[in-house]
Amino acid sequence: MSKDSDDSNVLIYMLAGVGLGAIIGAAAGLLFAPKAGSELREDLTGKLKELKGKTEEWITEQRAKRAVDGAVEELGV
């Protein structure tokens, strides 16, 4: 049970780090390359959609990995 708890903590910290990095990167981009409001909103929308897609892909991969790990453990391989 401890291993599962450690894996969950690592996952949470990793997701928090990715989210924080994305927020800081977006803020830095806005500060150093100002644009017109409409352009900025379009850029942010695109970046957020891209980040959402990558996050969903990563979550799917992690779920698949856990399913495989669970099946392997259940089979005792």
N, CA, C and O atoms as a Maestro MAE file, in Angstrom:
{
 s_m_m2io_version
 :::
 2.0.0
}

f_m_ct {
 s_m_title
 :::
 protein
 m_atom[308] {
  # First column is atom index #
  i_m_mmod_type
  r_m_x_coord
  r_m_y_coord
  r_m_z_coord
  i_m_residue_number
  s_m_chain_name
  s_m_pdb_residue_name
  s_m_pdb_atom_name
  i_m_atomic_number
  :::
  1 25 0.823 -1.189 0.000 1 A "MET " " N  " 7
  2 3 0.000 0.000 0.000 1 A "MET " " CA " 6
  3 2 0.864 1.250 0.000 1 A "MET " " C  " 6
  4 15 0.486 2.274 -0.568 1 A "MET " " O  " 8
  5 25 2.003 1.165 0.626 2 A "SER " " N  " 7
  6 3 2.890 2.318 0.707 2 A "SER " " CA " 6
  7 2 3.389 2.726 -0.671 2 A "SER " " C  " 6
  8 15 3.520 3.913 -0.966 2 A "SER " " O  " 8
  9 25 3.669 1.720 -1.525 3 A "LYS " " N  " 7
  10 3 4.148 2.019 -2.875 3 A "LYS " " CA " 6
  11 2 3.088 2.776 -3.667 3 A "LYS " " C  " 6
  12 15 3.409 3.726 -4.381 3 A "LYS " " O  " 8
  13 25 1.840 2.367 -3.547 4 A "ASP " " N  " 7
  14 3 0.751 3.059 -4.242 4 A "ASP " " CA " 6
  15 2 0.628 4.497 -3.751 4 A "ASP " " C  " 6
  16 15 0.403 5.414 -4.541 4 A "ASP " " O  " 8
  17 25 0.776 4.685 -2.453 5 A "SER " " N  " 7
  18 3 0.697 6.022 -1.872 5 A "SER " " CA " 6
  19 2 1.835 6.898 -2.385 5 A "SER " " C  " 6
  20 15 1.631 8.066 -2.715 5 A "SER " " O  " 8
  21 25 3.038 6.323 -2.449 6 A "ASP " " N  " 7
  22 3 4.184 7.070 -2.966 6 A "ASP " " CA " 6
  23 2 3.990 7.422 -4.437 6 A "ASP " " C  " 6
  24 15 4.322 8.530 -4.859 6 A "ASP " " O  " 8
  25 25 3.451 6.482 -5.221 7 A "ASP " " N  " 7
  26 3 3.191 6.741 -6.634 7 A "ASP " " CA " 6
  27 2 2.169 7.859 -6.804 7 A "ASP " " C  " 6
  28 15 2.305 8.703 -7.690 7 A "ASP " " O  " 8
  29 25 1.157 7.862 -5.961 8 A "SER " " N  " 7
  30 3 0.133 8.907 -6.031 8 A "SER " " CA " 6
  31 2 0.727 10.266 -5.699 8 A "SER " " C  " 6
  32 15 0.419 11.266 -6.348 8 A "SER " " O  " 8
  33 25 1.585 10.295 -4.678 9 A "ASN " " N  " 7
  34 3 2.224 11.558 -4.309 9 A "ASN " " CA " 6
  35 2 3.110 12.074 -5.425 9 A "ASN " " C  " 6
  36 15 3.116 13.271 -5.711 9 A "ASN " " O  " 8
  37 25 3.857 11.185 -6.057 10 A "VAL " " N  " 7
  38 3 4.724 11.591 -7.163 10 A "VAL " " CA " 6
  39 2 3.880 12.153 -8.296 10 A "VAL " " C  " 6
  40 15 4.234 13.174 -8.886 10 A "VAL " " O  " 8
  41 25 2.788 11.507 -8.600 11 A "LEU " " N  " 7
  42 3 1.892 11.962 -9.658 11 A "LEU " " CA " 6
  43 2 1.329 13.347 -9.342 11 A "LEU " " C  " 6
  44 15 1.293 14.220 -10.208 11 A "LEU " " O  " 8
  45 25 0.901 13.539 -8.124 12 A "ILE " " N  " 7
  46 3 0.333 14.831 -7.731 12 A "ILE " " CA " 6
  47 2 1.374 15.938 -7.833 12 A "ILE " " C  " 6
  48 15 1.102 17.010 -8.374 12 A "ILE " " O  " 8
  49 25 2.576 15.668 -7.304 13 A "TYR " " N  " 7
  50 3 3.629 16.679 -7.358 13 A "TYR " " CA " 6
  51 2 4.047 16.972 -8.796 13 A "TYR " " C  " 6
  52 15 4.342 18.117 -9.139 13 A "TYR " " O  " 8
  53 25 4.073 15.945 -9.631 14 A "MET " " N  " 7
  54 3 4.455 16.158 -11.024 14 A "MET " " CA " 6
  55 2 3.408 17.009 -11.742 14 A "MET " " C  " 6
  56 15 3.758 17.947 -12.459 14 A "MET " " O  " 8
  57 25 2.148 16.692 -11.556 15 A "LEU " " N  " 7
  58 3 1.087 17.480 -12.184 15 A "LEU " " CA " 6
  59 2 1.094 18.924 -11.676 15 A "LEU " " C  " 6
  60 15 0.881 19.860 -12.446 15 A "LEU " " O  " 8
  61 25 1.338 19.093 -10.390 16 A "ALA " " N  " 7
  62 3 1.409 20.443 -9.835 16 A "ALA " " CA " 6
  63 2 2.578 21.208 -10.443 16 A "ALA " " C  " 6
  64 15 2.455 22.391 -10.760 16 A "ALA " " O  " 8
  65 25 3.707 20.533 -10.603 17 A "GLY " " N  " 7
  66 3 4.879 21.174 -11.204 17 A "GLY " " CA " 6
  67 2 4.644 21.562 -12.646 17 A "GLY " " C  " 6
  68 15 5.030 22.649 -13.077 17 A "GLY " " O  " 8
  69 25 4.005 20.665 -13.397 18 A "VAL " " N  " 7
  70 3 3.705 20.965 -14.801 18 A "VAL " " CA " 6
  71 2 2.747 22.146 -14.896 18 A "VAL " " C  " 6
  72 15 2.940 23.050 -15.710 18 A "VAL " " O  " 8
  73 25 1.718 22.132 -14.063 19 A "GLY " " N  " 7
  74 3 0.744 23.230 -14.076 19 A "GLY " " CA " 6
  75 2 1.372 24.553 -13.691 19 A "GLY " " C  " 6
  76 15 1.117 25.576 -14.325 19 A "GLY " " O  " 8
  77 25 2.179 24.536 -12.667 20 A "LEU " " N  " 7
  78 3 2.843 25.758 -12.222 20 A "LEU " " CA " 6
  79 2 3.812 26.268 -13.291 20 A "LEU " " C  " 6
  80 15 3.888 27.468 -13.554 20 A "LEU " " O  " 8
  81 25 4.543 25.348 -13.896 21 A "GLY " " N  " 7
  82 3 5.466 25.745 -14.966 21 A "GLY " " CA " 6
  83 2 4.740 26.364 -16.147 21 A "GLY " " C  " 6
  84 15 5.211 27.338 -16.734 21 A "GLY " " O  " 8
  85 25 3.591 25.796 -16.493 22 A "ALA " " N  " 7
  86 3 2.809 26.336 -17.603 22 A "ALA " " CA " 6
  87 2 2.297 27.740 -17.276 22 A "ALA " " C  " 6
  88 15 2.319 28.626 -18.131 22 A "ALA " " O  " 8
  89 25 1.848 27.936 -16.065 23 A "ILE " " N  " 7
  90 3 1.348 29.253 -15.660 23 A "ILE " " CA " 6
  91 2 2.471 30.288 -15.672 23 A "ILE " " C  " 6
  92 15 2.294 31.395 -16.179 23 A "ILE " " O  " 8
  93 25 3.616 29.927 -15.115 24 A "ILE " " N  " 7
  94 3 4.755 30.850 -15.089 24 A "ILE " " CA " 6
  95 2 5.232 31.157 -16.504 24 A "ILE " " C  " 6
  96 15 5.542 32.305 -16.822 24 A "ILE " " O  " 8
  97 25 5.293 30.137 -17.348 25 A "GLY " " N  " 7
  98 3 5.713 30.348 -18.730 25 A "GLY " " CA " 6
  99 2 4.763 31.251 -19.492 25 A "GLY " " C  " 6
  100 15 5.195 32.120 -20.249 25 A "GLY " " O  " 8
  101 25 3.471 31.046 -19.292 26 A "ALA " " N  " 7
  102 3 2.483 31.891 -19.966 26 A "ALA " " CA " 6
  103 2 2.586 33.335 -19.484 26 A "ALA " " C  " 6
  104 15 2.509 34.267 -20.285 26 A "ALA " " O  " 8
  105 25 2.758 33.516 -18.189 27 A "ALA " " N  " 7
  106 3 2.880 34.869 -17.644 27 A "ALA " " CA " 6
  107 2 4.135 35.561 -18.177 27 A "ALA " " C  " 6
  108 15 4.094 36.737 -18.537 27 A "ALA " " O  " 8
  109 25 5.238 34.836 -18.226 28 A "ALA " " N  " 7
  110 3 6.480 35.415 -18.743 28 A "ALA " " CA " 6
  111 2 6.319 35.789 -20.213 28 A "ALA " " C  " 6
  112 15 6.794 36.839 -20.648 28 A "ALA " " O  " 8
  113 25 5.656 34.938 -20.966 29 A "GLY " " N  " 7
  114 3 5.420 35.231 -22.369 29 A "GLY " " CA " 6
  115 2 4.595 36.490 -22.563 29 A "GLY " " C  " 6
  116 15 4.857 37.279 -23.472 29 A "GLY " " O  " 8
  117 25 3.604 36.677 -21.713 30 A "LEU " " N  " 7
  118 3 2.768 37.869 -21.808 30 A "LEU " " CA " 6
  119 2 3.544 39.129 -21.442 30 A "LEU " " C  " 6
  120 15 3.362 40.183 -22.051 30 A "LEU " " O  " 8
  121 25 4.397 39.009 -20.457 31 A "LEU " " N  " 7
  122 3 5.151 40.184 -20.010 31 A "LEU " " CA " 6
  123 2 6.233 40.607 -21.007 31 A "LEU " " C  " 6
  124 15 6.499 41.798 -21.174 31 A "LEU " " O  " 8
  125 25 6.839 39.651 -21.653 32 A "PHE " " N  " 7
  126 3 7.964 39.968 -22.535 32 A "PHE " " CA " 6
  127 2 7.578 40.150 -24.001 32 A "PHE " " C  " 6
  128 15 8.382 40.652 -24.786 32 A "PHE " " O  " 8
  129 25 6.385 39.760 -24.378 33 A "ALA " " N  " 7
  130 3 5.951 39.919 -25.766 33 A "ALA " " CA " 6
  131 2 4.491 40.366 -25.803 33 A "ALA " " C  " 6
  132 15 3.623 39.593 -26.210 33 A "ALA " " O  " 8
  133 25 4.214 41.570 -25.397 34 A "PRO " " N  " 7
  134 3 2.818 42.036 -25.366 34 A "PRO " " CA " 6
  135 2 2.219 42.124 -26.775 34 A "PRO " " C  " 6
  136 15 2.906 42.459 -27.740 34 A "PRO " " O  " 8
  137 25 0.972 41.826 -26.860 35 A "LYS " " N  " 7
  138 3 0.240 41.861 -28.138 35 A "LYS " " CA " 6
  139 2 -1.095 42.551 -27.908 35 A "LYS " " C  " 6
  140 15 -1.458 42.901 -26.785 35 A "LYS " " O  " 8
  141 25 -1.802 42.733 -28.998 36 A "ALA " " N  " 7
  142 3 -3.162 43.256 -28.893 36 A "ALA " " CA " 6
  143 2 -4.028 42.250 -28.139 36 A "ALA " " C  " 6
  144 15 -3.762 41.049 -28.179 36 A "ALA " " O  " 8
  145 25 -5.048 42.728 -27.463 37 A "GLY " " N  " 7
  146 3 -5.896 41.867 -26.646 37 A "GLY " " CA " 6
  147 2 -6.474 40.679 -27.376 37 A "GLY " " C  " 6
  148 15 -6.452 39.563 -26.856 37 A "GLY " " O  " 8
  149 25 -7.001 40.900 -28.590 38 A "SER " " N  " 7
  150 3 -7.614 39.792 -29.326 38 A "SER " " CA " 6
  151 2 -6.572 38.748 -29.728 38 A "SER " " C  " 6
  152 15 -6.841 37.549 -29.665 38 A "SER " " O  " 8
  153 25 -5.387 39.197 -30.138 39 A "GLU " " N  " 7
  154 3 -4.316 38.266 -30.489 39 A "GLU " " CA " 6
  155 2 -3.878 37.464 -29.262 39 A "GLU " " C  " 6
  156 15 -3.644 36.257 -29.332 39 A "GLU " " O  " 8
  157 25 -3.778 38.160 -28.164 40 A "LEU " " N  " 7
  158 3 -3.352 37.524 -26.924 40 A "LEU " " CA " 6
  159 2 -4.348 36.449 -26.498 40 A "LEU " " C  " 6
  160 15 -3.953 35.353 -26.102 40 A "LEU " " O  " 8
  161 25 -5.627 36.761 -26.579 41 A "ARG " " N  " 7
  162 3 -6.655 35.785 -26.212 41 A "ARG " " CA " 6
  163 2 -6.608 34.570 -27.133 41 A "ARG " " C  " 6
  164 15 -6.757 33.440 -26.670 41 A "ARG " " O  " 8
  165 25 -6.406 34.787 -28.423 42 A "GLU " " N  " 7
  166 3 -6.303 33.672 -29.364 42 A "GLU " " CA " 6
  167 2 -5.097 32.798 -29.042 42 A "GLU " " C  " 6
  168 15 -5.192 31.571 -29.049 42 A "GLU " " O  " 8
  169 25 -3.960 33.438 -28.760 43 A "ASP " " N  " 7
  170 3 -2.745 32.694 -28.418 43 A "ASP " " CA " 6
  171 2 -2.938 31.878 -27.143 43 A "ASP " " C  " 6
  172 15 -2.567 30.707 -27.078 43 A "ASP " " O  " 8
  173 25 -3.524 32.515 -26.135 44 A "LEU " " N  " 7
  174 3 -3.749 31.813 -24.865 44 A "LEU " " CA " 6
  175 2 -4.708 30.641 -25.040 44 A "LEU " " C  " 6
  176 15 -4.498 29.570 -24.470 44 A "LEU " " O  " 8
  177 25 -5.750 30.844 -25.822 45 A "THR " " N  " 7
  178 3 -6.705 29.774 -26.074 45 A "THR " " CA " 6
  179 2 -6.010 28.595 -26.741 45 A "THR " " C  " 6
  180 15 -6.219 27.443 -26.363 45 A "THR " " O  " 8
  181 25 -5.186 28.894 -27.733 46 A "GLY " " N  " 7
  182 3 -4.456 27.829 -28.421 46 A "GLY " " CA " 6
  183 2 -3.509 27.093 -27.495 46 A "GLY " " C  " 6
  184 15 -3.448 25.864 -27.515 46 A "GLY " " O  " 8
  185 25 -2.770 27.837 -26.681 47 A "LYS " " N  " 7
  186 3 -1.814 27.216 -25.757 47 A "LYS " " CA " 6
  187 2 -2.539 26.377 -24.705 47 A "LYS " " C  " 6
  188 15 -2.078 25.290 -24.356 47 A "LYS " " O  " 8
  189 25 -3.667 26.871 -24.200 48 A "LEU " " N  " 7
  190 3 -4.421 26.117 -23.207 48 A "LEU " " CA " 6
  191 2 -4.986 24.829 -23.796 48 A "LEU " " C  " 6
  192 15 -4.989 23.790 -23.136 48 A "LEU " " O  " 8
  193 25 -5.461 24.897 -25.033 49 A "LYS " " N  " 7
  194 3 -5.961 23.686 -25.687 49 A "LYS " " CA " 6
  195 2 -4.831 22.684 -25.890 49 A "LYS " " C  " 6
  196 15 -5.012 21.481 -25.704 49 A "LYS " " O  " 8
  197 25 -3.662 23.196 -26.275 50 A "GLU " " N  " 7
  198 3 -2.500 22.333 -26.462 50 A "GLU " " CA " 6
  199 2 -2.102 21.670 -25.135 50 A "GLU " " C  " 6
  200 15 -1.844 20.467 -25.090 50 A "GLU " " O  " 8
  201 25 -2.055 22.449 -24.078 51 A "LEU " " N  " 7
  202 3 -1.704 21.928 -22.765 51 A "LEU " " CA " 6
  203 2 -2.736 20.899 -22.295 51 A "LEU " " C  " 6
  204 15 -2.376 19.866 -21.731 51 A "LEU " " O  " 8
  205 25 -4.008 21.186 -22.527 52 A "LYS " " N  " 7
  206 3 -5.064 20.258 -22.139 52 A "LYS " " CA " 6
  207 2 -4.920 18.934 -22.879 52 A "LYS " " C  " 6
  208 15 -5.064 17.866 -22.284 52 A "LYS " " O  " 8
  209 25 -4.636 19.008 -24.174 53 A "GLY " " N  " 7
  210 3 -4.453 17.797 -24.960 53 A "GLY " " CA " 6
  211 2 -3.271 16.968 -24.469 53 A "GLY " " C  " 6
  212 15 -3.370 15.747 -24.340 53 A "GLY " " O  " 8
  213 25 -2.154 17.638 -24.195 54 A "LYS " " N  " 7
  214 3 -0.968 16.925 -23.705 54 A "LYS " " CA " 6
  215 2 -1.229 16.309 -22.339 54 A "LYS " " C  " 6
  216 15 -0.795 15.192 -22.058 54 A "LYS " " O  " 8
  217 25 -1.942 17.044 -21.493 55 A "THR " " N  " 7
  218 3 -2.251 16.534 -20.158 55 A "THR " " CA " 6
  219 2 -3.167 15.324 -20.246 55 A "THR " " C  " 6
  220 15 -2.949 14.331 -19.551 55 A "THR " " O  " 8
  221 25 -4.193 15.396 -21.095 56 A "GLU " " N  " 7
  222 3 -5.104 14.264 -21.257 56 A "GLU " " CA " 6
  223 2 -4.362 13.054 -21.806 56 A "GLU " " C  " 6
  224 15 -4.610 11.927 -21.377 56 A "GLU " " O  " 8
  225 25 -3.456 13.279 -22.750 57 A "GLU " " N  " 7
  226 3 -2.661 12.188 -23.312 57 A "GLU " " CA " 6
  227 2 -1.797 11.539 -22.231 57 A "GLU " " C  " 6
  228 15 -1.714 10.314 -22.145 57 A "GLU " " O  " 8
  229 25 -1.160 12.366 -21.414 58 A "TRP " " N  " 7
  230 3 -0.292 11.850 -20.356 58 A "TRP " " CA " 6
  231 2 -1.104 11.058 -19.336 58 A "TRP " " C  " 6
  232 15 -0.668 10.003 -18.874 58 A "TRP " " O  " 8
  233 25 -2.286 11.568 -18.984 59 A "ILE " " N  " 7
  234 3 -3.142 10.873 -18.022 59 A "ILE " " CA " 6
  235 2 -3.579 9.524 -18.584 59 A "ILE " " C  " 6
  236 15 -3.593 8.531 -17.858 59 A "ILE " " O  " 8
  237 25 -3.931 9.476 -19.856 60 A "THR " " N  " 7
  238 3 -4.325 8.227 -20.491 60 A "THR " " CA " 6
  239 2 -3.184 7.223 -20.450 60 A "THR " " C  " 6
  240 15 -3.395 6.045 -20.161 60 A "THR " " O  " 8
  241 25 -1.970 7.691 -20.741 61 A "GLU " " N  " 7
  242 3 -0.803 6.812 -20.698 61 A "GLU " " CA " 6
  243 2 -0.571 6.276 -19.288 61 A "GLU " " C  " 6
  244 15 -0.261 5.097 -19.113 61 A "GLU " " O  " 8
  245 25 -0.719 7.132 -18.290 62 A "GLN " " N  " 7
  246 3 -0.508 6.709 -16.905 62 A "GLN " " CA " 6
  247 2 -1.571 5.701 -16.475 62 A "GLN " " C  " 6
  248 15 -1.261 4.738 -15.773 62 A "GLN " " O  " 8
  249 25 -2.812 5.913 -16.887 63 A "ARG " " N  " 7
  250 3 -3.871 4.958 -16.555 63 A "ARG " " CA " 6
  251 2 -3.612 3.608 -17.206 63 A "ARG " " C  " 6
  252 15 -3.805 2.561 -16.587 63 A "ARG " " O  " 8
  253 25 -3.173 3.640 -18.462 64 A "ALA " " N  " 7
  254 3 -2.862 2.388 -19.157 64 A "ALA " " CA " 6
  255 2 -1.704 1.671 -18.463 64 A "ALA " " C  " 6
  256 15 -1.732 0.452 -18.294 64 A "ALA " " O  " 8
  257 25 -0.700 2.427 -18.066 65 A "LYS " " N  " 7
  258 3 0.451 1.843 -17.380 65 A "LYS " " CA " 6
  259 2 0.017 1.203 -16.065 65 A "LYS " " C  " 6
  260 15 0.443 0.096 -15.735 65 A "LYS " " O  " 8
  261 25 -0.832 1.903 -15.318 66 A "ARG " " N  " 7
  262 3 -1.299 1.343 -14.047 66 A "ARG " " CA " 6
  263 2 -2.143 0.091 -14.276 66 A "ARG " " C  " 6
  264 15 -2.070 -0.860 -13.498 66 A "ARG " " O  " 8
  265 25 -2.944 0.090 -15.343 67 A "ALA " " N  " 7
  266 3 -3.758 -1.085 -15.645 67 A "ALA " " CA " 6
  267 2 -2.862 -2.279 -15.959 67 A "ALA " " C  " 6
  268 15 -3.121 -3.393 -15.503 67 A "ALA " " O  " 8
  269 25 -1.813 -2.045 -16.735 68 A "VAL " " N  " 7
  270 3 -0.880 -3.122 -17.078 68 A "VAL " " CA " 6
  271 2 -0.157 -3.595 -15.825 68 A "VAL " " C  " 6
  272 15 -0.026 -4.797 -15.590 68 A "VAL " " O  " 8
  273 25 0.309 -2.645 -15.023 69 A "ASP " " N  " 7
  274 3 1.003 -3.012 -13.783 69 A "ASP " " CA " 6
  275 2 0.088 -3.812 -12.861 69 A "ASP " " C  " 6
  276 15 0.522 -4.775 -12.229 69 A "ASP " " O  " 8
  277 25 -1.167 -3.414 -12.789 70 A "GLY " " N  " 7
  278 3 -2.131 -4.132 -11.958 70 A "GLY " " CA " 6
  279 2 -2.384 -5.534 -12.464 70 A "GLY " " C  " 6
  280 15 -2.490 -6.475 -11.677 70 A "GLY " " O  " 8
  281 25 -2.482 -5.681 -13.790 71 A "ALA " " N  " 7
  282 3 -2.704 -6.997 -14.382 71 A "ALA " " CA " 6
  283 2 -1.491 -7.896 -14.156 71 A "ALA " " C  " 6
  284 15 -1.641 -9.080 -13.854 71 A "ALA " " O  " 8
  285 25 -0.301 -7.343 -14.301 72 A "VAL " " N  " 7
  286 3 0.919 -8.108 -14.083 72 A "VAL " " CA " 6
  287 2 0.982 -8.559 -12.631 72 A "VAL " " C  " 6
  288 15 1.317 -9.708 -12.345 72 A "VAL " " O  " 8
  289 25 0.661 -7.657 -11.721 73 A "GLU " " N  " 7
  290 3 0.688 -8.009 -10.291 73 A "GLU " " CA " 6
  291 2 -0.348 -9.076 -9.977 73 A "GLU " " C  " 6
  292 15 -0.093 -9.999 -9.203 73 A "GLU " " O  " 8
  293 25 -1.525 -8.938 -10.592 74 A "GLU " " N  " 7
  294 3 -2.601 -9.904 -10.349 74 A "GLU " " CA " 6
  295 2 -2.223 -11.283 -10.868 74 A "GLU " " C  " 6
  296 15 -2.549 -12.293 -10.243 74 A "GLU " " O  " 8
  297 25 -1.543 -11.333 -11.997 75 A "LEU " " N  " 7
  298 3 -1.119 -12.612 -12.564 75 A "LEU " " CA " 6
  299 2 0.112 -13.166 -11.878 75 A "LEU " " C  " 6
  300 15 0.435 -14.345 -12.019 75 A "LEU " " O  " 8
  301 25 0.796 -12.316 -11.138 76 A "GLY " " N  " 7
  302 3 1.985 -12.767 -10.428 76 A "GLY " " CA " 6
  303 2 3.189 -12.950 -11.329 76 A "GLY " " C  " 6
  304 15 4.077 -13.755 -11.049 76 A "GLY " " O  " 8
  305 25 3.208 -12.194 -12.412 77 A "VAL " " N  " 7
  306 3 4.327 -12.326 -13.368 77 A "VAL " " CA " 6
  307 2 5.472 -11.462 -12.953 77 A "VAL " " C  " 6
  308 15 6.502 -11.436 -13.627 77 A "VAL " " O  " 8
  :::
 }
 m_bond[307] {
  # First column is bond index #
  i_m_from
  i_m_to
  i_m_order
  :::
  1 1 2 1
  2 2 3 1
  3 3 4 2
  4 3 5 1
  5 5 6 1
  6 6 7 1
  7 7 8 2
  8 7 9 1
  9 9 10 1
  10 10 11 1
  11 11 12 2
  12 11 13 1
  13 13 14 1
  14 14 15 1
  15 15 16 2
  16 15 17 1
  17 17 18 1
  18 18 19 1
  19 19 20 2
  20 19 21 1
  21 21 22 1
  22 22 23 1
  23 23 24 2
  24 23 25 1
  25 25 26 1
  26 26 27 1
  27 27 28 2
  28 27 29 1
  29 29 30 1
  30 30 31 1
  31 31 32 2
  32 31 33 1
  33 33 34 1
  34 34 35 1
  35 35 36 2
  36 35 37 1
  37 37 38 1
  38 38 39 1
  39 39 40 2
  40 39 41 1
  41 41 42 1
  42 42 43 1
  43 43 44 2
  44 43 45 1
  45 45 46 1
  46 46 47 1
  47 47 48 2
  48 47 49 1
  49 49 50 1
  50 50 51 1
  51 51 52 2
  52 51 53 1
  53 53 54 1
  54 54 55 1
  55 55 56 2
  56 55 57 1
  57 57 58 1
  58 58 59 1
  59 59 60 2
  60 59 61 1
  61 61 62 1
  62 62 63 1
  63 63 64 2
  64 63 65 1
  65 65 66 1
  66 66 67 1
  67 67 68 2
  68 67 69 1
  69 69 70 1
  70 70 71 1
  71 71 72 2
  72 71 73 1
  73 73 74 1
  74 74 75 1
  75 75 76 2
  76 75 77 1
  77 77 78 1
  78 78 79 1
  79 79 80 2
  80 79 81 1
  81 81 82 1
  82 82 83 1
  83 83 84 2
  84 83 85 1
  85 85 86 1
  86 86 87 1
  87 87 88 2
  88 87 89 1
  89 89 90 1
  90 90 91 1
  91 91 92 2
  92 91 93 1
  93 93 94 1
  94 94 95 1
  95 95 96 2
  96 95 97 1
  97 97 98 1
  98 98 99 1
  99 99 100 2
  100 99 101 1
  101 101 102 1
  102 102 103 1
  103 103 104 2
  104 103 105 1
  105 105 106 1
  106 106 107 1
  107 107 108 2
  108 107 109 1
  109 109 110 1
  110 110 111 1
  111 111 112 2
  112 111 113 1
  113 113 114 1
  114 114 115 1
  115 115 116 2
  116 115 117 1
  117 117 118 1
  118 118 119 1
  119 119 120 2
  120 119 121 1
  121 121 122 1
  122 122 123 1
  123 123 124 2
  124 123 125 1
  125 125 126 1
  126 126 127 1
  127 127 128 2
  128 127 129 1
  129 129 130 1
  130 130 131 1
  131 131 132 2
  132 131 133 1
  133 133 134 1
  134 134 135 1
  135 135 136 2
  136 135 137 1
  137 137 138 1
  138 138 139 1
  139 139 140 2
  140 139 141 1
  141 141 142 1
  142 142 143 1
  143 143 144 2
  144 143 145 1
  145 145 146 1
  146 146 147 1
  147 147 148 2
  148 147 149 1
  149 149 150 1
  150 150 151 1
  151 151 152 2
  152 151 153 1
  153 153 154 1
  154 154 155 1
  155 155 156 2
  156 155 157 1
  157 157 158 1
  158 158 159 1
  159 159 160 2
  160 159 161 1
  161 161 162 1
  162 162 163 1
  163 163 164 2
  164 163 165 1
  165 165 166 1
  166 166 167 1
  167 167 168 2
  168 167 169 1
  169 169 170 1
  170 170 171 1
  171 171 172 2
  172 171 173 1
  173 173 174 1
  174 174 175 1
  175 175 176 2
  176 175 177 1
  177 177 178 1
  178 178 179 1
  179 179 180 2
  180 179 181 1
  181 181 182 1
  182 182 183 1
  183 183 184 2
  184 183 185 1
  185 185 186 1
  186 186 187 1
  187 187 188 2
  188 187 189 1
  189 189 190 1
  190 190 191 1
  191 191 192 2
  192 191 193 1
  193 193 194 1
  194 194 195 1
  195 195 196 2
  196 195 197 1
  197 197 198 1
  198 198 199 1
  199 199 200 2
  200 199 201 1
  201 201 202 1
  202 202 203 1
  203 203 204 2
  204 203 205 1
  205 205 206 1
  206 206 207 1
  207 207 208 2
  208 207 209 1
  209 209 210 1
  210 210 211 1
  211 211 212 2
  212 211 213 1
  213 213 214 1
  214 214 215 1
  215 215 216 2
  216 215 217 1
  217 217 218 1
  218 218 219 1
  219 219 220 2
  220 219 221 1
  221 221 222 1
  222 222 223 1
  223 223 224 2
  224 223 225 1
  225 225 226 1
  226 226 227 1
  227 227 228 2
  228 227 229 1
  229 229 230 1
  230 230 231 1
  231 231 232 2
  232 231 233 1
  233 233 234 1
  234 234 235 1
  235 235 236 2
  236 235 237 1
  237 237 238 1
  238 238 239 1
  239 239 240 2
  240 239 241 1
  241 241 242 1
  242 242 243 1
  243 243 244 2
  244 243 245 1
  245 245 246 1
  246 246 247 1
  247 247 248 2
  248 247 249 1
  249 249 250 1
  250 250 251 1
  251 251 252 2
  252 251 253 1
  253 253 254 1
  254 254 255 1
  255 255 256 2
  256 255 257 1
  257 257 258 1
  258 258 259 1
  259 259 260 2
  260 259 261 1
  261 261 262 1
  262 262 263 1
  263 263 264 2
  264 263 265 1
  265 265 266 1
  266 266 267 1
  267 267 268 2
  268 267 269 1
  269 269 270 1
  270 270 271 1
  271 271 272 2
  272 271 273 1
  273 273 274 1
  274 274 275 1
  275 275 276 2
  276 275 277 1
  277 277 278 1
  278 278 279 1
  279 279 280 2
  280 279 281 1
  281 281 282 1
  282 282 283 1
  283 283 284 2
  284 283 285 1
  285 285 286 1
  286 286 287 1
  287 287 288 2
  288 287 289 1
  289 289 290 1
  290 290 291 1
  291 291 292 2
  292 291 293 1
  293 293 294 1
  294 294 295 1
  295 295 296 2
  296 295 297 1
  297 297 298 1
  298 298 299 1
  299 299 300 2
  300 299 301 1
  301 301 302 1
  302 302 303 1
  303 303 304 2
  304 303 305 1
  305 305 306 1
  306 306 307 1
  307 307 308 2
  :::
 }
}
